[in-house]
């Protein structure tokens, strides 16, 4: 929206009344405030009816209002929009705040009211520091208070991150308006924008991702978790046009089956295109359609991966993990939880990461037994976190091998492993003195004796889960007495 001119008096606050009308400043003919004449009233009314929002020659700020926000209560909307009728949330363009009162119902402020507010006495750098703690939608609202706040709220230093949440928000439009405004000083490019988080915005489509890809070449972090309407093509555009992208979260995006460059980018960068994607953190949790072939492509293009999460990617097998270990040798954290086709052979492949692996989650991988745990324990001696909950093939022998080789283990979850008993806990207690978190939930063979051995040796224990375990109140009190900072999760009503 373009057109309209604003007065020259800076920093004055303004207000507006009326249903759904945006306050637009008229030309200031003199420096003295006066009550608008009838002609001015008609002119203001004509402007509002002709164009709901007017700005200078540059785009104005975007404001994201939920349908029940204060901006729409009591019929005092900040601008005319169908969102108050349809119930949807949209990104709305607003003009920079006027420098004088133009509405005929607003009385001239008294001398006492004209005194400067306390917050306006703060210097610009302090105001910017305060604004830096506000989310995107609140920052846009601040831009509507007065001319000074408008200029401060759009300081480039405040727009390194855009964070939008909500299922009903029109994210595509919001991103378009915001990037257009941020491109004011650098046409078509948002040089300062490095992070975009639109998690849970189900109305995000490929159009919104195309906007990000085209306008944000310096993007380093993108989170679109739960946005299931985006496809491979839009993701390919982002990773191809944003060469500095390091953090990508597409969890819950069920249509995403791969991460790769576009065909045009691959041809242009050939033969080195396999090393052009700089992604280090990739979360593809709940990408149910991901298969071994897609994982192969991801590994070949994202060779710098250090954090990879494939939770509930149920089609992944040991073959996919073999491809992964060929190309991605720097992985520190890996999750294949609920990948039911991963077995001990997959653990043998993962063990090739050796001492680089610090975090591993294999929860509910029912095909993994002591054999797979031995592979990990033998080669990944610097492992700090292991989640093996629900791996019912793990016994005391596997826990023994793990405890003797991964002595720096800090967090272990072996819940729902019915073959693990007090014997396995004794090996843990005598070798893993740095253990801080231990989950034994639903371990039927665990008793109070095993817990006492752990508490007597692992003084730094901070969390212990013994829900649904047959342990006595005395054993729980013994743990509490020796591990004073330990939080015990239990199901024994006699212990409190």
C-alpha positions, 0 to 999 in steps of 0.5 A: 500500500502506497500514498499518503503523506505524514506530518513532520512533528516527530515523537508525539503519541497518537490515538484513534477511535472508531470501528476498524479505521486506521488513523492517517495523518494529513498534511500539517499546514502550520506548527500550531495544533487546532481542532480539524475543520469540516473540510478536514473531517471529510478529507480524512473520511475520504482517505479511510474509505478510499484506501484502508492503509496508507504509507510513505513511498516505502512499505510500512510495518506488518502487524500480526493480530490474533482475532481476539487480541486487544487490537480488535476488542470493543470495535477498535481495530487498528485497521480495516480488515476482513480478519475480524469477520472471518476469524482468521489472523493475517499480517496487516500493513499499517502506516507510520504513526501520525504526528498529530491528532486528526480524529474529530472526537479526540480532544486536544491534550491538556498541558499536563497530558502533553508532558513527556512520558517516563519511558520516552526519557530513555535514550535510544539504545535503552529502548532498543535493548527493551525492544529486543526482548519482544516477539515479532508481533509485539514489536510490530505493535510498538511501531504504531505508538509514535514516530520515534517508536516506529523508527526504533522498532524497525532498527535492523539490529532488532530483526535478526530473528522472525518468530511466528506461532499459531495455527490460524496465522496467515504466515505466507502474507506475514513473511511477505510483508515483513521481508518487504519492509526489512528490504527497504534499505537493501532492495530485495535482500534482508541482510540482517535476518538470520533466523526464521522460526514459524513452528506450528504454523499450519498455514505456511505453504511453499509460497512462504518458503519461496519468500524466505529463499528469495529475500534472506540470503544470510539465513542461518537457522530455519524452523518450520516444525509442524508445518505439514503443507510444505514440500521438497521443492520449497525446502530445496530452494531454501537450502540452495539460495541460503548457502549459510544455512546451518540449522534446519528443523522440518520435524512433522513436515510429512511431505518432506522426503529429502534434503537436496539442492535444486536441479539448477543449483546442482548443475551450476555447482557441479562437480562440488555440489555435494559439499555446498550445503552447510547444514550441521543441525537437521531435525526430521522427526516424524517425517514418516515418508523418509526412506533409505534412498532419501537418507542417502541423498541427504548424507551425500549433500549434507556432509557437515552434519553434526546433529541428526534426529530421525525419530519415528522415521519408521521406514529407515533401515540399517542400509540407510544408516550405512549410507549415512556413515559413509558421508557424515563422519562428524556426527555427534548426536544421532537419534533413530528412536522408534525406527523399528527396522534398525537392528544390531547391524545398524549399531555396527555402522553407527559405531564407526563414528567412534569417539565423536559420538556423544549422544545416541537414542535408540529407544523402542528399537526392538531389534537391538540386543546386547550385541549392538550395545557392545558395538557402541560401547567398544568403539564409542568410549566418549558417549555421554547420553544413551536412550535405550528405553524399550529395547527389551533385548538388552540384559545385564551383560550389555549394561556391564559392557557399557559401564566398563567402556563408557565410564564418562556416561552422564545420562542413561535410560534403560526403562522397560528393559525387563532383563536388566536387574540389580546386577546391571545397576551394580556395574553402573555404580562401580564404573560410571561415577559421573552419572547424573540421570538414570531412568529405570521406569518399568524395569521389573527386575529392579529392587531397592538393593540395586538403588542403594548401590547406585546412590552410595556411589553416584553422589552427583545423581540429579534425576532418578525415575523408578516409576512402576518399579517394586522398590521400598520406601526405605530404599527411596529414602536412602537415595534421597539421603545420599543424593540430596539434589536428586529428583525421584520420580516414583509411583509409591504413594507412601514416599513423599 
